[in-house]
Amino acid sequence: MTMSASFVSVRWPWGQPILASVPLARRNLLADRRRLLRALAGIAFAVLLMMVELGFRTAFIGSMLLPIQQLDGDLMLVSSAKYEFGRRTPFLRRLFYEARSVPGIASVRPLYLERRTAIWKNPQTHELFGIQVFAFNPDEPVFLLPEVADNLEALRQPDTVMVDRRARSSLGQASAGMQTELSRHRVKVIGTFRLGPSFFSDGTAIMSDRNFFKLFGVQSPNSTELPDVEIGVIKVSPGQRTLDVQHALRAALPGSVMILTKAELIDREARFHMQVSPVGPIFNVGTLVGFAVGILICYQILFSELSDQLSQYATLKAMGYYNTFVVKVVLQQAVFYAVLAYIVAWTACYLIFRVVGEIALIPLHMSVGLTVTSLVLALIMCVGAALIAVRRAIATDPAELF
Amino acid sequence: MPGGPVHIEAHPIVRVDAVNHYYGEGQTRNQVLYQNCIDIGPGQLVIMTGPSGSGKTTLLSLIGALRSVQEGMIQILDRSLTGLTPRELVAIRRNLGFIFQAHNLFDSLSAYENVRMAMQLGGFPAGEMRERGMHMLERLGIAHRADYKPRQLSGGQRQRVAVARALVNRPKLVLADEPTASLDKESSSSVVKLLKELTMNEGCTVLMVTHDNRILEIADRIVNMIDGNIVSDVVLRDALTVCELLKSIEPFKQLTPTEIANVADRMKKRRYGPGEIVIQQGDVGEEFFLIGAGTAAVTAQQLGEPARQIATLTTGQVFGEMALLTDQPRVASVRAIDDLETYYLGKKDFREAVALSAGFKDQIRQTYFDRYSTLQHWSA
């Protein structure tokens, strides 16, 4: 008597029997293993599609944030016109000096960047590729990257550069001691660091401000004046609250510059790519397509299952079950489908991200956010499909059974 | 009465009164039931027959609270179904047992679990369910298949599981639609036997639509419907009595058993108390009577003379036929002496029955002529 074992007096601590009622949803799910596999494959595919789209979106934005995350500062001084980190929007050097005089500040260090005109010659193939270049005063280092901190002395030498060893392979294999050209100037690679490419740049080079000015020019080549600053990386004095200093800076500086905490800058950059740049919406549309495909697949599965059992559900209604019971059973089934398909999709996505992340050098991770978001989407997808499909079962008239 | 005869029950389980039903709306509105009236008492096994489209399943679904009553009154288990919301109808259905033509079992559930789906509505403690369910499956001879899925069962076994599901909550009223249609002889008789047992031992009322001649004999009552009308409603016990009695009486003894049964089907029952007048001398004759039980006195009265009793009639004897044959007024009165149970036949049906055996017509007329002369003789 296997059945009696599964029904008799297994009770919750508060006395209510577990498995008091026939687990119809679970039985329906398991009744036909092949149909279950087909259904899971279909739904898992849709969930995987959403996960990949969301993962790529996160990776895309994450790759854009990589350099900002490596900045060694509490507050960032940027032009109010700046909407994207990697695009040149410098602010007046005068304001940079003014910021230095605000009390509570330990240091304000300039960061320069060039992305548009920087051309890297692949040391192996001699092909030319765009590259992103950051520059700073080696006396006032701005990066957290440990290799950069270790090579400040070498960076002071003329025509030296450090390059990202996680740059795309098209840029070639660069290592210390290698010679190549950066924007038609002969440069010597004195070391490498580990950052990773973004969707807009295949690699990153870091150099001293003097070498940078030489290669990429200043606004007025004849002037001895230093050029305008891209980012002012600010350290707050020990014992000072970052927010207080931020307020003081805002009071002291005109509206043409923004003073953001590092987190705010990261947030702003992420929001820009998610909402304003075309790339974020493209991934959103991809996610939406996955969601729509998922709803269709799930609806199709539940609908055909319900259609096969219409007279059974009608009989339940004749016996005295309310429509709410039918809805409950179908919803339960949908949730089972969602959870099982989700587990399959999560595992597949994890493997895909491991492989693709390594190949494409983008930060693809099964993050907590992605895990939760895709689970919620999978549940909404299946429950939504169930609510549409169950209308057919609700509409069945038990009077038609006679 | 258009809806046919009504058997008055003191405490009916089902009471249907003047029910009309329509399908469609506006131009396409189509009446399917006409003034249906029927009372069914506890413990009766009623079979409904009739050609398809005669409205019997519509009536069954109305009684089963599966459709809303449109016109008229239906009361089951002391509750009126008129004007109830769909949700209230669902709640009422929990007290009924339904057996459908198809078994409608969930393929995903075992036989026992299918039965248990019904028990979950019956409010039994979870601990008792297994025992109850198994007991019911045992009564239908399929306990050894309790843990099998419907696909692993034969057609007969599946239908028996469906019957177990309908009966496991011991409903006071069971509604069945062709429950034996898909069954072999053996399964059919075990199902029918169980239904009969429930009616006899537990006072359960069964209303069944069927064309299965094999099971007509177990019915207490057969209701026949044609074109939305209840055309006959025969309490079988009475019908058998009537047939037996008619067989030995002219002109019916000339008829074949089927013809006699047809006549019996059309006869309706009427009771009279002691002293009550059944027919009155001088009235126009409309009905022919057969005495099922009790005794009656025949009296005739000549002008200016006191009434004289000329005969006593008892079980198996007939009266009232003469006025129907001759289109003359009643020549005598008949009065119940004690509790009198009669079966009567309308003039039209009676004449049809007589006409059936044209060859014997003369003989019949002769018979009646003889009796007429006797009466003349008495009254002289």
Contacts between the chains, C-beta under 8 A, distances in Angstrom:
chain1	res1	chain2	res2	distance
A	1	B	147	7.8
A	2	B	147	6.6
A	3	B	110	6.5
A	3	B	112	5.8
A	3	B	113	7.4
A	3	B	130	7.7
A	3	B	146	7.2
A	3	B	147	5.2
A	4	B	130	5.2
A	7	B	126	7.2
A	7	B	129	7.4
A	7	B	130	6.3
A	8	B	127	6.9
A	8	B	130	6.9
A	9	B	126	7.7
A	9	B	127	6.4
A	17	B	126	4.8
A	20	B	126	5.0
A	21	B	120	5.3
A	22	B	109	6.3
A	22	B	113	4.8
A	22	B	116	5.3
A	22	B	117	5.7
A	22	B	120	7.0
A	24	B	106	6.9
A	24	B	108	7.3
A	24	B	109	6.9
A	24	B	117	7.3
A	27	B	106	7.3
A	27	B	108	4.0
A	27	B	109	5.4
A	27	B	113	7.2
A	28	B	106	7.4
A	28	B	108	4.6
A	30	B	108	7.3
A	31	B	107	5.9
A	31	B	108	3.5
A	309	B	106	6.9
A	309	B	107	8.0
A	311	B	100	8.0
A	311	B	102	6.3
A	311	B	104	4.7
A	312	B	104	5.3
A	312	B	105	7.1
A	312	B	106	5.1
A	314	B	104	7.4
A	315	B	98	7.3
A	315	B	100	6.7
A	315	B	104	4.1
A	316	B	117	6.8
A	317	B	90	6.9
A	318	B	64	7.3
A	318	B	66	6.2
A	318	B	93	6.2
A	318	B	98	4.9
A	318	B	100	7.8
A	319	B	93	6.7
A	319	B	94	7.3
A	319	B	98	6.6
A	319	B	117	7.4
A	319	B	118	5.7
A	319	B	121	6.2
A	319	B	165	7.8
A	320	B	90	5.7
A	320	B	91	6.8
A	320	B	93	4.5
A	320	B	94	3.4
A	320	B	121	5.0
A	321	B	90	7.5
A	321	B	121	6.9
A	322	B	87	6.9
A	322	B	90	5.7
A	397	B	66	7.7
A	398	B	66	5.2
A	399	B	61	4.4
A	399	B	66	3.9
A	399	B	67	4.8
A	401	B	66	7.8
A	401	B	98	7.7
A	401	B	100	4.9
A	401	B	102	7.7
A	401	B	104	7.0
A	401	B	177	7.7
A	402	B	57	4.3
A	402	B	60	5.7
A	402	B	61	5.0
A	402	B	64	7.7
A	402	B	66	7.3
A	402	B	100	6.9
A	402	B	101	7.7
A	402	B	177	4.6
A	402	B	209	7.5
